[in-house]
Amino acid sequence: MSEWNDPVSFSLIRPEGDDRLRRTCDRCGWVDYVNPKIVVGSVVHSDGRILLCRRAIEPRRGYWTLPAGYMEEGESVEAAARREAREEACAELELEAMLAVYSITRISQVQIMFRARLISSIAPGPESEEVGLFLWDDIPWTELAFPSVKWALDHYRASSGLTGFPPFSNPHAA
């Protein structure tokens, strides 16, 4: 049997010049870098209402979220935001501005959120039990799936009426 047919095993070692342990191939020394996942989404508005999706999948099935999800390889952040809105809410968007970049270090995520205008009708996609357009006071605040959904909604409201602003980041108390 060729050595390339043998099962590959990895060990955690600190490569020369590195500052942390890395998964490294025991056979050839190749380093398997494990990097944060990028999530992209949007706060989508239409006539003073916000698009929310009730999750049909775990984690947090049954809770409300913004249309968002993991980027695919070879995809821009803008294309990912539009794709996620189509997948979760059958929605077409006009991206207006980057709203925020959040670092969720405990789960190794970077979340990039846009402000976007809805330019189509909506319907639940395969990852949503239902979708809806909510007036601000009708948002189901106690049923939001993740803290970053509230952050993005708060940052959307804080940027209301502004045509240019730097992207927001994690709230200091987060």
Secondary structure by P-SEA (a helix, b strand, c coil): ccccccbbbbbbcccccccccccccccccccbbbbbbbbbbbbcccccbbbbbcccccccccccccbbbbbcccccaaaaaaaaaaaccccccccccccccccccccbbbbbbbbbbbcccccccccccbbbbbccccccccccccaaaaaaaaaaaaaccccccccccccccc
